[in-house]
């Protein structure tokens, strides 16, 4: 295993008030700083890339993961990234070997540019979430959990950005008697609108709050939407930015886990919604937050507590 490939991340047990237990899978410990290295690594291990070039659209974490995976396979990665992407993530993409092309618009506009570039250049488009090989890579997060603890009957919380990690959770736990809760960021709730109401994507929105870009997406992947529609034991909820900030601080003070706000999405819902006496599982999906922003969030929270 080298620094450009996925690792087996820690599974941490946290005891909560009211006799609750929360198992936290810290994907922020990946070399890329998020679970997003898993999907691209699996994709490139099972697909030929005749052009030697891959491309994608990303708000940061998928771009970092794909750049690392491409480097490990000797492939060039050209990444379409919204201009609002944090500088820390842009630096990480370039450090991982990716070539960044900034797009004036949000994720959906960047995806349109990446799709056009792939069609015109012959580069292989590697979706962030809307592909079975990406979902298969994400599924490994939950298979690792199943190898470490008896998960039967537990509630599993997974964040929903484009739906790829949630889809990995459903496919891993669908025959295990577990309930899987997909967690969206408010006001970016899309599951009801897209999956069941067929109302289409959310309209364009202003740039998301800093460090939430991974879950502040207007659309869902077509394959994740199909998996959501067919998931018999799944339910959906949402959390606010304030809840993400509180969870970011809780993770830091209680477990010394530095997480980006979007990476706190599943844990925020698990802390709030796990019933007394129950056991839950949640994924910290990423740690790529600017240290100064993290310190600012923690300091503001500490001042409010005092």
C-alpha positions in Angstrom: 0.0 0.0 0.0 1.5 3.4 -1.0 0.5 6.9 -0.2 -1.6 7.2 -3.4 -3.9 4.2 -2.6 -6.8 3.7 -0.1 -6.1 2.5 3.4 -8.2 0.7 6.0 -9.4 3.6 8.2 -10.0 3.6 11.9 -13.3 2.5 13.4 -13.8 4.4 16.7 -16.2 3.6 19.5 -17.8 6.6 21.2 -20.0 6.3 24.3 -22.9 8.8 24.3 -25.4 9.9 27.0 -28.5 7.8 27.5 -26.6 4.5 27.1 -26.0 5.1 23.4 -23.0 3.9 21.4 -21.8 5.4 18.2 -19.2 3.7 16.0 -17.4 6.3 13.8 -15.6 5.3 10.7 -13.0 8.1 10.1 -12.5 8.3 6.3 -10.7 11.6 6.9 -7.7 9.4 7.7 -7.4 8.4 4.0 -4.3 9.7 2.1 -6.6 11.9 0.2 -8.3 13.2 3.3 -11.7 11.6 2.4 -13.4 8.5 1.3 -13.3 9.8 -2.3 -10.1 8.0 -3.0 -11.9 4.6 -2.9 -14.2 5.0 -5.9 -11.6 6.3 -8.3 -9.0 3.7 -7.2 -11.5 0.9 -7.8 -12.7 2.4 -11.1 -9.1 2.6 -12.5 -8.4 -0.9 -11.3 -11.2 -2.4 -13.4 -11.3 -0.1 -16.5 -8.8 0.4 -19.3 -8.0 4.1 -20.1 -6.7 4.0 -23.7 -6.2 7.8 -23.9 -4.1 7.8 -20.7 -6.2 10.8 -19.5 -9.1 11.0 -17.0 -11.3 13.9 -16.3 -14.0 14.7 -13.8 -15.9 17.5 -12.1 -15.4 18.0 -8.4 -15.9 20.4 -5.4 -12.5 19.1 -4.2 -12.4 15.7 -2.5 -13.2 13.5 -5.6 -10.6 15.5 -7.5 -8.0 14.8 -4.9 -8.9 11.1 -4.8 -8.9 10.8 -8.6 -5.6 12.7 -9.0 -4.0 10.3 -6.5 -5.5 7.2 -8.1 -4.5 8.4 -11.6 -0.9 9.1 -10.4 -0.7 5.6 -9.0 -1.8 4.2 -12.4 0.5 6.5 -14.5 -2.5 8.4 -15.9 -3.0 12.1 -16.3 -6.0 13.7 -14.5 -7.6 17.0 -15.7 -10.1 18.3 -13.2 -13.0 20.8 -13.7 -13.4 22.6 -10.4 -15.9 25.4 -9.4 -14.1 28.7 -8.7 -15.7 28.6 -5.2 -13.7 25.5 -4.2 -11.5 26.2 -1.1 -7.9 27.0 -1.7 -6.8 24.1 0.6 -8.5 21.6 -1.7 -7.1 23.3 -4.9 -3.6 23.0 -3.4 -4.3 19.3 -2.5 -5.5 18.5 -6.1 -2.3 20.0 -7.6 -0.1 18.3 -5.0 -1.7 15.0 -5.9 -0.8 15.5 -9.5 -4.1 16.8 -10.9 -4.3 19.6 -13.5 -7.0 22.1 -12.3 -9.3 24.0 -14.6 -11.4 26.5 -12.7 -15.0 26.8 -13.9 -17.2 29.9 -13.4 -20.2 28.1 -11.8 -21.2 25.4 -9.4 -20.6 21.6 -9.5 -23.3 21.0 -12.1 -21.7 23.5 -14.5 -18.2 21.9 -13.9 -19.7 18.5 -14.7 -21.1 19.8 -18.0 -17.6 21.1 -18.9 -16.0 17.8 -17.9 -18.5 15.8 -20.0 -17.9 18.0 -23.0 -14.1 17.8 -22.6 -14.3 14.0 -22.4 -16.4 13.8 -25.6 -14.2 16.1 -27.6 -10.8 14.8 -26.3 -11.3 11.1 -25.8 -10.4 11.4 -22.1 -12.2 9.0 -19.8 -14.9 10.7 -17.6 -14.7 9.3 -14.0 -17.9 10.3 -12.3 -17.8 11.5 -8.7 -20.7 9.2 -7.7 -22.9 8.2 -10.6 -21.2 4.9 -11.7 -21.4 1.3 -10.4 -17.6 1.0 -10.1 -17.4 4.2 -8.0 -20.2 2.9 -5.7 -18.4 -0.5 -5.5 -15.3 1.3 -4.2 -17.4 3.2 -1.7 -19.0 0.0 -0.5 -15.6 -1.0 0.9 -16.1 1.6 3.7 -19.0 -0.5 5.1 -17.5 -3.9 4.3 -14.6 -2.9 6.6 -17.0 -2.0 9.4 -18.7 -5.4 9.0 -15.4 -7.2 9.3 -14.6 -5.5 12.6 -17.9 -5.5 14.5 -21.2 -7.4 14.5 -23.4 -4.8 12.8 -26.7 -6.7 12.8 -29.6 -4.4 13.7 -27.6 -1.2 13.9 -28.7 2.1 12.3 -26.2 3.3 9.7 -25.9 7.0 8.9 -24.4 8.1 5.6 -24.1 11.5 4.1 -25.7 12.4 0.7 -23.8 14.6 -1.6 -24.4 13.0 -5.0 -25.5 9.8 -3.4 -22.4 7.6 -4.0 -21.5 6.9 -0.4 -25.1 6.3 0.7 -25.4 3.9 -2.2 -22.3 2.0 -0.9 -24.0 1.8 2.5 -27.2 0.4 1.1 -25.5 -2.2 -1.1 -23.4 -3.3 1.8 -26.2 -3.5 4.4 -29.2 -4.3 2.3 -29.3 -8.0 3.4 -28.1 -7.4 7.0 -31.3 -6.2 8.7 -29.9 -2.7 9.1 -31.6 0.6 8.7 -29.7 3.1 6.6 -30.3 6.8 7.1 -29.3 9.1 4.3 -28.4 12.6 5.6 -28.7 15.7 3.5 -27.7 19.3 4.2 -30.5 21.8 4.6 -31.6 23.6 2.4 -30.1 21.1 -0.2 -32.7 18.4 0.4 -33.2 16.7 -2.9 -34.1 13.0 -2.3 -37.9 13.6 -2.0 -37.9 16.1 -4.8 -35.9 14.1 -7.3 -36.4 10.5 -6.4 -40.2 10.5 -5.7 -41.6 13.7 -7.0 -39.7 13.7 -10.3 -39.3 17.5 -9.9 -35.8 17.7 -11.2 -32.7 19.2 -9.7 -32.7 22.2 -7.2 -32.4 25.5 -9.0 -29.0 27.3 -9.0 -28.0 28.5 -5.5 -25.5 30.9 -4.1 -22.1 29.5 -3.1 -22.5 27.1 -0.2 -21.1 27.9 3.3 -17.4 27.3 3.5 -16.4 23.6 4.0 -19.9 22.3 3.1 -19.4 22.1 -0.6 -19.2 18.2 -0.6 -22.8 17.9 0.4 -24.2 21.2 -1.0 -25.0 19.7 -4.4 -28.2 20.5 -6.4 -28.6 17.1 -8.1 -28.3 13.4 -7.5 -26.7 10.7 -9.6 -29.2 8.7 -11.7 -27.8 5.4 -10.3 -27.9 6.5 -6.7 -31.4 7.8 -7.2 -32.4 4.4 -8.4 -30.8 2.7 -5.4 -32.6 5.2 -3.1 -35.9 4.4 -4.7 -35.4 0.6 -4.3 -33.9 0.7 -0.8 -36.5 -0.9 1.4 -34.9 -0.1 4.8 -33.7 3.4 4.1 -34.9 6.7 5.4 -33.8 10.3 5.0 -33.2 13.3 7.2 -31.3 16.6 7.0 -29.0 18.7 9.2 -28.3 22.4 9.4 -25.0 24.2 9.1 -25.2 25.0 12.8 -25.5 21.3 13.6 -22.4 20.6 11.4 -20.5 23.2 13.3 -21.5 21.7 16.6 -20.5 18.2 15.4 -17.2 19.5 14.1 -16.4 20.8 17.5 -17.6 17.7 19.3 -15.4 15.5 17.1 -12.4 17.6 17.8 -12.9 17.9 21.6 -14.0 14.3 22.2 -12.0 12.3 19.7 -9.4 14.7 18.3 -10.8 14.2 14.8 -10.5 17.2 12.5 -13.4 17.0 10.1 -14.6 19.4 7.4 -18.2 20.5 7.9 -19.6 18.4 5.0 -17.7 15.5 6.5 -19.7 15.8 9.7 -23.1 15.3 8.1 -23.7 11.7 9.1 -22.3 12.1 12.6 -24.5 15.2 13.2 -27.6 13.2 12.5 -26.4 10.2 14.5 -25.7 12.3 17.6 -29.2 13.9 17.3 -31.3 10.9 16.2 -29.9 7.7 17.8 -32.5 6.6 20.4 -31.6 5.8 24.0 -30.0 2.4 24.5 -29.3 2.0 20.8 -26.1 1.5 18.7 -25.4 3.5 15.5 -22.7 3.7 12.9 -21.7 6.9 11.1 -19.0 7.9 8.7 -16.8 11.0 8.9 -16.5 11.4 5.2 -13.7 14.0 5.0 -11.1 16.0 6.8 -10.1 18.6 4.1 -10.9 21.8 6.0 -8.6 24.8 6.1 -6.9 24.7 9.5 -7.7 28.4 10.1 -11.4 27.9 9.4 -11.4 24.9 11.7 -9.8 26.9 14.5 -12.3 29.7 13.9 -15.3 27.3 14.2 -13.9 25.7 17.3 -13.0 29.0 19.0 -16.5 30.4 18.3 -18.1 27.3 19.7 -15.9 27.3 22.8 -16.7 31.0 23.4 -20.4 30.3 23.1 -20.2 27.4 25.5 -18.5 29.6 28.1 
